[in-house]
Amino acid sequence: MKKFAYLIASLLILMVGLHGYAYLFSNFVLSSAINKLKSSSEFALSNINQNNSIFSTNLNFTLKYKDFNLKFDIFSHYSVISIFNGLDIVGDICDLDHRLKMDLTQNENSVLAKFNLNIPINGGISQLKAQVSPLKIIENHNLFTISSIDISTTFDTERLYFLGVRFDKADFEFDGISSIFNGVDIEIDYLDGLEFTSFDLFKFNPNELNISIENLRANVPLINIVSDEIKFDSKTITNNLANIISNIHAKNVAINNIMIDNINSKVRLENLIIDSYKMIFNIMLGSKSIGLIDTFISCNPVLYVDKISINDLFELKFNLRGDSFDITDINLDGEFIALRPISTIKGLEFISFYENFLISSGILIKNGEGYISKFKSQKENGELIFNNSVKFSDILVDF
């Protein structure tokens, strides 16, 4: 009987010890988070209130970040099994100044976002799941509305490994352009983990990206676009340089009611400098463009379009490289095959005139029911040659 009593007492002591460890770990996590936010010049914290009990901790505070004033209500609960299942933290985030306009039926205490965080006590991968409330943003006569957003991530103390975003509908209206996205799924797997300390939005990182869109509708001046079941995936590999392989598929695309089915493409970008994103943006903005262009092309970037195809219509493939942005230094080599004339598509009958002209001029060569064209640029003079004989410059003169 005494042995049994000792066993029970030992188990109770062990359980109390494990529970106490979970309690201390929970307070350590919350305190560390508060201290990190306090130490950052980007954030201003106030109204910090923390209440601890045997099985849970409540933490409330207000955080100001730039123009946003946010209130955090965080609840951490723990027990003996937290040693095995991890520490669970749930929370609500409220927009106190209502800069992000939510559904008008919601009251002023509406929650901007809810989150659920699981942190392994003994180290390992943490999981965060969050849901952002529907938003409506109006600024300078531009409108952006989006349904609730589901976000999921996995990470440890040093790296981000996965980011997933899903929303049912988003609507953009700006400068006469409008678009509606339905059923959007975005997933990014960071192959080596993305280090928080070296994170740079404008740098390539090794990753696998998948995007799917159930339906897209867009209107720009004089053009209406509708597309269904769009899928995009890409893989970025970095060593000293970055290489990107991407695939795009769309079940159909209609442009001004001209319907095209089953669109596929495979594109590769190779020999990109790691921070090419930043270079491209600065080039577009005209910031020291000449020097940036020289740097961008110094590693001989290459664009390979292995395939752009439309089912039962045509296939295009080419590669493009250049030693500078001078037209004479651009090397282009490719092939275009049409299984039938593009003018057979309803709404594009008018281009039969141009097809006949290109066939008669030798740019297109009849091939079964369709036609084919091979093209290549001459590096010595920048001339584009079709089918090893026809100069594009001569065709422009005749046209």
Buried (B, 14 or more C-beta within 10 A) or exposed (E): EEEEEEEEEEEEEEEEEBBEBBBEBBBEBBEEBBEEBEEEEEBEBEEBEBEBEEEBBBBBBBBBEEEEBBBBBBBBBBBBEBBEEBBBBBBBBBBBEEBBBBEEEBEEEBBBBBBBBBBBBEEEBBBBBBBBBBBBEEEEEEEBBBBBBBBBBBBBEEBBBBBBBBBBBBBBBEEEEBBBBBBBBBBBBBBEBBEEEEEEEEBBBBBBBBBBBBBBBBBEEEEEBBBBBBBBBBBBBBEEBBBBBBBBBBBBBBBEEEEBBBBBBBBBBBBBBBBBBBBBEBBEEEEEBEEBBEBBBEBEBBBBBEEBBBEEBBBBBBBBBBEEBEEBBBBBEBEBBBBBBBBBBEEBEEEEEEBEBBBEBBBBBEEEEBBBBBBBBEEEEBBBBBBEEBBBEEBEEEE
